Amino acid sequence: MRGYLSCFLFVLIFQTGLKSQNKIVVFQSDFGLKDGAVSAMKGVAMGVSSDLKLFDLTHEIPAYNIWEAAYRLEQTVPYWPAGTVFVSVVDPGVGTTRKSVVLKTITGQFIVTPDNGTLTLIASSEGIAEVRQIDEVLNRRKNSQESYTFHGRDVYAYTGARLAAGVITYEQVGMKLPNEVVQIPYQMAVKEGNKIKGTISILDVQYGNIWTNIGGPLFNQLGLTFGDKLHVEIFHNQEKIYSGEMPYCQTFGAVEKGKPLAYLNSLLQLSFALNQGDFAKTYSVGSGSEWKAEVWKK
């Protein structure tokens, strides 16, 4: 009986450990695909284990845009199973004193990245189970110590692959840190009186639509029904860039071609668009922590 119980406990512990080692690695960077940088990272990962399954989130983050890296993680991580390892490399401070970390979300995914603000949104939305600093003595590609400008290949891809493949446990990544990360300041979505304020998180880049961080439940507190008019003001820092009214619609086709509308996007967040037009280009609107929106019912 004792032997059976010991065996059962071993299997249980082993299966629990596998949750951090499902062999899936998802890469994100601002490298683009014009050279061999992304391929080099994947080659390092495959050198750790040819059983790994490698995927791309995106490599088209604008150069040095940490905020957009943070947003794309928040947009994507929840749809991947527990145990998935994300390697996110938007690292303008490469080689400096910024920490290299692996964050484990409460939902069980792992993000390997510089702690430079990239974790701002995912830490809030998915929660921090634990943060560990990468021990670069143990978790660094062999014979790469003299390279200071490609940690994506030499540290992050290598560590992420070792974690996903089960070569190391999460505890072997490095020492445990406090459950906090570097934060990029931004306007959280809030209701103040009859007005809701939020950040323009991202542009729907293919179409020029404007996506905010104002979620459906908060927006619904304004009491609009489809067809009601919404007043929208957009600011870059303190400068007002856009002011106008538009109907709240369920679909783009509810307004004439070229006309503005407000809608809830696929993430159920308040967004603005021109039907078959480019709102961002037409009104010179960008996205990021310095871009804000204020809305109220007319």
N, C-alpha and C positions, 0 to 999 in steps of 0.2 A: 504493500500500500504506500509506504514511504517512497519507494522508488518510483511508483507511478505518479505520485504527487510532484516529485522533483522533476520528472520528465515533463509533466503538464506545465509547471511553472517555467521551465526552460523554453518550451515552445511558445508560451504566452509572451515571454520577454523578447524572444527572437522575432515573433510576428510584430510586436509593438515597435521594435527597432527598425523593421523594414519600412515603416511609414515614412521614415526620413530617407529612404533609399529606394525610390521607385524607378530609378534609371532615366528619368526625364530631366533634361536641361533645356531651358528657354533663354535665348540670348537677346539682349537689347544693347544698342550703342548709338553713338553719333558718328560712327566711322563711315557710313555709306558703303556702297558695294563696288566702288571704282578701283579698289586695290585689294591686296591680299590679307588685310587685317582680320576681317571676320573669319576667313578661311583658316588663318593661323590659329585663332582661338578654338575653332572646331577641331583642328588637327591635334592640338594639345589635349582636348577632351577625349578624342578617340584614342590617343596614345595612352590615356589612363585606363580606358575600357572600351573595346569595340562593341560592347553590348548596349552602350548608351543610346538613347533616342534623343536626337538634337533637333530643336525647333527655333525659329526666329519669332520674336515679338515684333521688333522693327530695328532697322539700322539707319533710319532716316530722321532721327532726332536732330533738330538744328544744332550746329556745332556749339558746344558748351552750355546748352540749354538744360540746366538741371531741373527746372520746374517741369518741363515737358516730359523728361524722364520719369519724374515722380507721378505725373498724371497717367502716363501710359501703363505704369505698374498698377495703379489703382484701377484702371479701366479693365485690366486683363487678369491679374492674379486670381481673383475670386472664381474664375471659370476653370481653373486647373486643379487637379486632385491634390489632396494632402500628400506631402512628400516631394512635390515638384520643386526643383531648384532653378531659380532665376539668376542669371548673371547679367547685371546691369552696369554698363561702363560708360558713363558720361562724367569725365574726370578732368576738368581743367586744372585741378591741383595735383595732378599725378606727380609722384616723387616728393611731395611736401609732407608736412606732419599730419595731414588729415588721416583719420583712422580707416583701415580696411576692415569691414565687418561682415558678419552673416546674421541677419535678423530672421528669427523664426516667428511667423505670425501665429496668432491663437488658432487659426484655422489649419495650421500645419504646413504651410509653404515656407520655403527658405529663399531669402534674397541676399545674394553675394554682391557687394557694391562698396564704393567709397562712402563713408558717412559724411556727406557734404550737402545734405538737403534732399537727396534722391528718395529718402524714406519718409519724407514729410507726410504724404497723404496716406500711404499704405499703413503706416503706424497708427493713424487715427481711424481709418475705416475697418481694417482687419484686426487691429490690436497687436501688441507686442507680447509674445510668450517669453522670449529671451533674446538677448543680443550677445554675440561673442566676437571678440577681436581676432582677426586672422593672425596666427603665429607664422610669420613669414620665414622663420628658420625651418619649420617642419613642412609648411604648406606653400612651397614655392617651387616652380619648375627647376629641375636640376641645371646647374651651370648658367643660371640667369641673373646671378647676384649683381653683375656689373651693368645690367640694363635698368634704367630708372624711368623710362618713359612709356613702357607698355605693360603696365600691371594687369591690363585686361587679359593679356595672353599668359603672363608669367605667374600671376597670383590668382586672379579671379576665375578665369576659365579652369585653371588647374585645381584650385580648391573646390569649385563647384562640381567639377567632374568627380573628384575623389569622394565628395559627400554623396552625390547621387548614386555612384557605383557601389557604395558601401566599403570603400577602401579605408575611410575614416568615419567615425561617428560624429555627431554634432559636437559632442563634448571635446573631441580632438581637434576641432577647428582652432581653438585658442581660449584664452581666459574669458570668463563671463564678465560682462559689463553691466552697469545699471540699465534698467529698462527705459532708456531715453535715447533720442537721436537728434541730430542737428535739424532744426526746423527753419523752413522758409516762411517768413511772416506773410499772411494773406488774409483777405476778408472772408471770414466764415459766413455762411448763409444765415441771416437773422431777420426777424420781423420787428420793426420799430414803428409802432402805431399802425398806420394804414399802408406802410411802405416796407418792401423787402429788399435787402441789400445782399450782394454776393460778389463772387469773383468770376471773371470770364476765364474758365479753366483751360479751354483749348478751342481751336478752330477745327471744324469739320473740313479738313484741308482740301478735299477733293471738290467740295461745293461752295466753300466760303461761308458756311453757316456758323453761328456763334453759340457755343455751348457754355452754360454757366454751371455753378455748383449749387444752384437753388433746386432742391429736390421737389418732387411732386407733392408730398404731404404738406410741406411748408408753403409752397405756392398755392395750394388749394385753400389755404386759410384766407386768401383774398376774396374767395367766393365767386370766381368767374365761371361762367358757362361758355360753351363754344359759341363764338361770334361776338362775345363781349370785347370791348376795347381795353387795351392795356397801354399805359404810358411807360415808355422805356427811356432811361438815360444811361449813357455809357461814358466812363471816365478813364483817362490814362493818367495815373497819379491823381492830381487834383484838377486836371484840365478836362472839361466836358467836350467829348468828341462827337456825341450823337444825342439827339433828343427828338422823340417822335411817338406817334401812336400807331398801334397795329392790332388787328383782331387776334384773339386766342383761338387757334384752330386745331383740329384733329389731324388734318392732312394738308400737304402743300397745295393741292388742287382746290382748296377752299377759297383761294384768292386768285385774282388774275395774274397772268405771267408778269414778272417784274415787280409785283407788289409785296410789301413786307407782311410777315406774320410771326406770331409767337406760338410755340408748340412744345410738347414734352418729347425729348429725343429718345433713342433706344435704351438709354440708361435711366429714363424717366426723370430727366433734369430739364429745367426751363431753357429753351433755346430760341434764337431768332434767325430768320432766313428771309431771302427774297425768292419767290417762286421762280425756279429756273434761272436764278441770278446769283451773284456773288456778293453777299452782304458785307463781308469783311473788306473786300477790295473796293466796293462802291463807297463805303464810309470810312475807309482807312482805320479799321479796327483790328487790334491784335489780341493776344492772349497772354496770360501769365499773372503772377502775383500782383503786378502793378496795374492791372486792368480790372475795373469794377463795374457792376451794373446795379441800377436801382429801378424798381418797378412798382407801380401801383395801379389800382383799378380806376378807370375813368368813369 
